[in-house]
Amino acid sequence: MAHIGQTLDNPVSGETITFVSTAAETDGELLAFDLELTPDGKVPGLHVHPEQTECFRVVEGTMTFKLGRKTIVAQAGDIVTVPPGAAHKFANGGETVARARVEVRPALQMAELLETAVRLAEEGRTLPSGMPRPLALAQFTRRFRREVRGAFPPAWVQQATMAPLALIARKPLPAV
């Protein structure tokens, strides 16, 4: 269970996350965390949050966002808001550490998603990109279907494709 002050270090993606507010403290309204990206740090892939708004306030360094068809280069002081359903990804856009305050509304199970992603990376159950390996990805997308999905194909195709894989996966997702 995520708690204020808890820090997660993803050894594959170069992301460090420190929880500032969690669903428990905000009655499910908000998850806020400080994000630090190493110079090669990035989110594993283009994705969509079906129900959540994600707001990035860059506090240090440079971040590059792909939001829909736009590329946004954000510097300290810039705010990038990703509405629900918008395909996006982000990376450190510079040669030094980038830091941002991230707010996700509503919180749903985003903290648990982040914890699970880090545990999968620690267990070696991700690809070099940081994306979970296929059987783990199938379980991950089923467990966190309200929080995240791939940008394509359509959600129903993803769920139909992943369901059989999730059923044959022998090793469960890590407990959080």
BELFEN-V742425 format. One record per backbone hydrogen bond with DSSP energy under -1.0 kcal/mol. NH is the residue of the N-H (numbers start at 0). CO is the residue of the C=O. If there is no record, write none. Layout:
nh=<NH	NH>
co=<CO	CO>
//
This chain:
nh=<4	5	7	9	13	15	16	17	18	19	20	25	27	28	30	31	32	33	34	35	36	37	40	41	42	46	47	52	53	54	55	56	57	58	59	62	63	64	65	66	67	69	71	73	76	77	79	81	84	85	87	88	90	91	92	97	98	99	100	101	102	103	104	106	109	112	113	114	115	116	117	118	119	120	121	122	123	124	126	129	132	136	137	138	139	140	141	142	143	147	148	157	158	159	160	161	162	165	166	167	168>
co=<18	2	16	14	9	35	7	33	5	31	31	21	22	25	103	20	101	17	99	15	97	13	37	12	89	87	148	104	81	102	79	100	77	98	98	73	90	71	88	69	86	66	64	62	57	74	55	53	48	82	46	65	63	40	61	36	59	34	56	32	54	30	52	27	106	108	109	110	111	112	113	114	115	116	117	118	120	119	130	126	124	132	133	134	135	136	137	138	139	143	47	153	154	155	156	157	158	161	162	163	164>
//
